[in-house]
Amino acid sequence: MAMNSEDLQLLVTRAMPFGKYKGHLIADLPGRYLNWFAREGFPSGEIGRLLALMQELDHNGLSALLDPLRSDNSLRAWGVSEIMLPWMNKNRFPPVVASKNFWLSRNGCEPTPSGMS
């Protein structure tokens, strides 16, 4: 499988568009879910290519290679406040990051629950 830097960046910025893990970053999908696609067949197109790449990385224990790519830009894409970024960089990644429209945790991105904004 050919790998390029653009695809690696997409793994940490592109959300799963469908299924059980809809809204979760592709890089954060569980290995068992990726392995299911490997057994049953990856979807066609870009999403299938990215899922196959992530499955290969996960299967070979190389998921940590994506950590340096988890940048301020990928967090800004989810609407994370500029004020939060220095704290997040110092402390790696908080358990939950709230923004005006979404909250982002290690489990993915979801609409902000009422009373949280």
N, C-alpha and C positions, 0 to 999 in steps of 0.2 A: 504494500500500500504506500503510495507516495504521500509525503507529508510536507506541508509548507507552513510558514509562519502565520500567514493569514488564517489558515484553518485552526491553528492552535489558539489564536486570539479569539476566533469565533466560539470555541469551546467554552471560554470563560465569560462570554458576553451574550450568546444566543440562548434564548429560553426554549424549552421543549414546547412545541406548538399544540400538542394533543396528548391524549391518554392519561393514565394514572398520575403521571408526574408533570402534567401541563403547568407551565410557568416556572419550573425549576431550570436552573442553568444546566446545560448539557454536561458540563464538567462535574456537576454535583449529583448526577444520576447514580443510583446504586448499581453495583456490579451485577447483581442478579437480574436487574432489569435490562442492562446492556447485553448480558449473556443470553437472555430470552430472545432478543432481536437477532443475535448471532445464530441461534438455533433455528428460529422461525423465518428469518429473512429481514434484512434492513429495508426500510422504505426507499423508494427511488428519489433521486435528486440530491440537493445539498444536505438536507436533514439526514438522509440515510448515510451519506459520506461522512458527516460529522459524528453520527452515532457509531459507525464502524471504527472510526479513528479513536474515539473515546473508549470503546470496548477494548481495542488493542492496547491502549495505554494502561487501562485499568487491569487487564488480564496479565500484563507483564510487570505490574507494580510500579508503573512510571507516572502515575497521576500527580505526584508531587512536582513534576517538571512544570506543571501549569501554575504553581503558586506565584512565581514572579510575574506572571501575566495578569494576575488579579489586581488590577491597578485602579487608581482613582477614576479613570475613564469608565471602567465597567460599572463602578458603583454610581457614577453620575447618570449613567444610562437608566438606572432605576429611580432617579430623582432624589438621591441622597444629598442632603444639604452640604454646602461648602464648609459650613461650620463644623460638621461632624468629621470631615476628612482628616485633619491633623490628629484628632484623638484616635481615629481608626488606624492610621498609619503607625502610631506609637504602640498601640495595643493589639496589633494584627487585625482581628475581626471580632467585633462584639457579638454576643449571642443574638441580639436583635437590633436592627437599625430601622428607625421609623422615619418616614418622609411624609409629605403632605398627602400623597395619593396611595402609597404602597408601604408595606413593611416587608423587610427583607431579613430572613434568618438563614441559618445553615440549611433549612428545609425548603427554601425557595421564596418566591415573591407572591404576595397576595394583596388584595385591596385592604386598605387600612380599616380595621374594625372601628365602628362608631365609638367616639369618646377617646380615641388615641391620637387624633390629629391636633 
